[in-house]
Amino acid sequence: MKAYGSVMQNRIKTQKAWTWVEIDLDRLQYNLEVIRNKIGFDRKIIAVIKADAYGHGAVQIARFLLEQGVEYLAVATLEEGIELRMANINSSILLLNAILPERVDQLLEYELIPTVYTTSFAEKLAAAAYRKGTTVAIHIRIDLASNGLGMDPDQAVSMIDRISCIENLQIEALYTHLVSAYGQNFEQVITDLQTFDEVHQQLATLNKKPQLRPALHVASSPAIISIPNSYYDMVRVGTGLYGLPSFEEQDENLFKPVMSIKSTICDIQSLDRNEMKGYTFSIQNCSNKSIATIPIGYSHAPYLLSMKKIEVLIRGKRVSALGTANMSNLFLDITDMPEAKIGDEVVLLGQQGQEKNLVQHIVQHTDLNIVQCESICFISPSIPRIYV
Ligand SMILES: *Cc1c(COP(=O)(O)O)cnc(C)c1O
């Protein structure tokens, strides 16, 4: 059943579709260069491809970035890591989320690198590695945002000291997530970096064990853009690669957006009645209106199409939607564009002529915060991805 499903899906995906997601790999390469030029060539890049590479397609994005010389990948979950291994991706893969302790054997089987922040998990992991006759590399996470994802910095030194004594574990890196960078709260950033520095400096003075000089990584996209002293040995980058903003007021021209979402006018109706009713709208006196249908709805693009005010691009011009989308269609008011035809390309996200629909503009019509703007890119897997 599963094999049949994927065969069908592949067959459908190679056909031309009414609605598709376009991924521009030249732009991805451009963004990667911008990041490399910022951090320099002696540091490693951990490309964050969790959530199906923020909707861009984890396997394809991973393959492309590894070809471009990216050294390391990170995903959130064990399942995401296994998906990459099944696609023959052999690079180092860090799991950012904790995993269920009973699944440590799978972690070892697929040679994924766990994030560790409790001694009990470290012990379970070590026991599994011992049974397998192997050593497992780990990254230890410090929690600077007090959100529970990581070790409390006050206890970190003694905990890490203890973990470093466990056989079959190798502490490859120590990291933290600089949440304060997303608000560009530089005072908090300085405090956070000091806290992190105290932890690794104290570790370096303990017993002088080589494993207590792990690689350090802190910066994600907003810190890469504006906080050079957060670069350390490696950086973890997601949004920047995809050309998405990670904070308010980010320079729109720094990165190039990689994803476009496009559809096609599949029907045009000239209304000859006095009233048109949708689920979320009702128009009176619409006898001279012209309505185009595009086959994309909130089941395909829940964040993008749950906006109150939707604007798309047709023939290089802005066109407004009538009300909100339904589950699989959106209606557009093309009364002012008599030249529009069935088959015309419609850009929901991306550029057409001189006009642009960027996520940072779209989120202004949603309840999303700019930090969550990448959710616009979470498009149903039933919509084909085309890599150009
Ligand atoms: C998602 C994530 C990142 C990537 O952040 P961006 O802002 O997308 O660059 C980095 N580190 C951790 C721990 C993450 O969860």
The ligand as a Tripos MOL2 file, in Angstrom:
@<TRIPOS>MOLECULE
LIG
   15    15     1     0     0
SMALL
NO_CHARGES

@<TRIPOS>ATOM
      1 C1         15.2640   25.7120   14.0920 C.3       1 LIG1
      2 C2         16.5210   25.8710   14.8260 C.ar      1 LIG1
      3 C3         17.5910   26.5780   14.2670 C.ar      1 LIG1
      4 C4         17.4990   27.3260   12.9600 C.3       1 LIG1
      5 O1         17.0290   28.6170   13.2190 O.3       1 LIG1
      6 P1         16.8090   29.6760   12.0520 P.3       1 LIG1
      7 O2         16.3260   30.8870   12.7470 O.co2     1 LIG1
      8 O3         15.8010   29.0920   11.1380 O.co2     1 LIG1
      9 O4         18.1280   29.8630   11.3790 O.co2     1 LIG1
     10 C5         18.7770   26.6120   14.9580 C.ar      1 LIG1
     11 N1         18.9030   25.9900   16.1540 N.ar      1 LIG1
     12 C6         17.8930   25.3270   16.7320 C.ar      1 LIG1
     13 C7         18.1060   24.6780   18.0440 C.3       1 LIG1
     14 C8         16.6700   25.2500   16.0950 C.ar      1 LIG1
     15 O5         15.6540   24.6020   16.6900 O.3       1 LIG1
@<TRIPOS>BOND
     1     1     2 1
     2     2     3 ar
     3     2    14 ar
     4     3     4 1
     5     3    10 ar
     6     4     5 1
     7     5     6 1
     8     6     7 2
     9     6     8 1
    10     6     9 1
    11    10    11 ar
    12    11    12 ar
    13    12    13 1
    14    12    14 ar
    15    14    15 1
@<TRIPOS>SUBSTRUCTURE
     1 LIG1         1 GROUP 0 **** ****
